[in-house]
Amino acid sequence: MSGQAGHRKRLISVTAANLRSKHLYLTGHFDFFPADCFGRSISAEPGKLLRLDVDGLNDPIWTDIPTDADSGSPRAFFRKRTWVGQFYAKHNLRPGDSVCLEKIGPYHFRVKPYEQKHYVSSVLRNASESTLSKSSFRVIELFAGCGGLALGFKAAGFDTVLANEWDAAACKTIEANITDRVMNCPIQQIVDFPEADVVAGGPPCQGFSNLGERVPKDPRNQLWRQFFRCVEQVNPRAFLLENVPPLLKSAEYLEMIAMSKRLGYTVESAVLNSADYGVPQTRKRAILLGMRDGEPTLPMATHGDPTRRSLLTTDLIPWLTVRDAIGHLPLIPTGENWHIGRNPTEMSLRRYHCIPPGGNRWDLPDELMPDCWKRKLSGGTDLFGRLWWNRPSVTIRTEFYKPEKGRYLHPSADRPITHLEASLLQSFPENYDYRGSKIQVGVQIGNAVPPRLATALAVHIRELISAGIRRPC
């Protein structure tokens, strides 16, 4: 780990001695923990307790780090260690595997498997030895998130032979809804990929996004190279890469086109509006479609903006609206199936009540407006905004439950939209089985490719493949 990542995550290699003694050695990582968490004696001078959220264990572990009674130097393990053996056994860790310590807060950490070489091999073997029909089309999903893109390919008749995602909770969501051929590890750890007709995925977009700093040398900008490493190895009939619109104006985009040509692919790219493909949300995504044989095209829009009708759009279905997506749900969150709300303060409730349909922070009276908003006299017209019933939603992001982040107030109820409402505005089915905490599921929903957009792309790709390429015997 280096740079900013090293401030948040540390990797610890597991040895045979660790497994025998149920130790998780912290040597070389003492700087990762607050100084006051090191204690000399539980009874006399205990350190401040750390909270460890351990993957696979139901309850958090509360512990400090002991120090030597004579020298005062830190000892190389947490004081409580019985959970370590349970953690090793739960994940079947073996010598050579790695464990990740992730800092969530000053005294809050997560412990999770990072690299399990035998696990990687078993998933790939499962993918290679799959009993899928030879007549089915196969897709590899990289940077798969919670499965929005994979769900679209599934609806189009594709079988996912491998889904790769770093986030453990998102992987559990994919397993619950799409496939058990899921690999929870960094893509760099996958050496050999299974055969597939299509490679699809959306490399992390923070380095390109308008919401980020758009740092030219952001390492996240380079993960697309791992995507093309898979394309080069698998040599699929087509590949689909999706990202944020600024990608198409980046230096990396020019490299992607050059690399695609070198690998023998012709590429078509454009920014597509999700609302044009039946998603009740005006989310725009950059799409790169590469074909090994034949000329790639992107699918024609099926829906159109009803306020901008022309002779060219008369046959299009009007955009779906917020009412179409969530109008049937109870105004008061039930707490079931992710129809969950926040616990707002009295001040927040007063602010919510002041926002009319389609309004925003500028509708707040002076006494309810935060000082920082008073000073910001331009921009931010979506902040603390209320959605319209008769329009598509704005882009659903990862913190949609915070109205101070965007236009995320319910069209008529005095509250932000719920997780279920955000999921439906992304065009996920109402019974989609999310796994993880409220925050984890919020991230999954906000980062997902809208499944209806994914379905339109996947159906179109299948038609291109079927029309232009003869499958081998």
Secondary structure as UniProt FT lines:
FT   HELIX           3..8
FT   STRAND          9..13
FT   HELIX           16..21
FT   TURN            27..28
FT   HELIX           30..32
FT   HELIX           35..37
FT   STRAND          38..39
FT   TURN            42..44
FT   STRAND          50..54
FT   TURN            55..56
FT   STRAND          61..63
FT   STRAND          65..67
FT   TURN            69..71
FT   HELIX           82..90
FT   TURN            91..92
FT   TURN            95..96
FT   STRAND          98..105
FT   TURN            106..107
FT   STRAND          108..115
FT   HELIX           117..128
FT   TURN            134..135
FT   STRAND          137..142
FT   TURN            145..146
FT   HELIX           148..155
FT   TURN            156..157
FT   STRAND          158..164
FT   HELIX           168..177
FT   STRAND          182..183
FT   HELIX           187..189
FT   STRAND          198..201
FT   TURN            206..208
FT   TURN            210..211
FT   TURN            216..217
FT   HELIX           219..223
FT   HELIX           224..234
FT   STRAND          238..243
FT   HELIX           245..249
FT   HELIX           251..262
FT   TURN            263..264
FT   STRAND          266..273
FT   HELIX           274..277
FT   STRAND          284..291
FT   STRAND          303..304
FT   TURN            306..307
FT   TURN            311..315
FT   STRAND          317..318
FT   HELIX           322..326
FT   TURN            327..328
FT   TURN            337..338
FT   HELIX           346..354
FT   TURN            357..358
FT   HELIX           361..363
FT   HELIX           366..368
FT   HELIX           371..375
FT   TURN            381..384
FT   TURN            389..390
FT   TURN            398..401
FT   HELIX           403..405
FT   HELIX           419..425
FT   TURN            426..427
FT   TURN            430..431
FT   HELIX           438..447
FT   HELIX           451..468
//
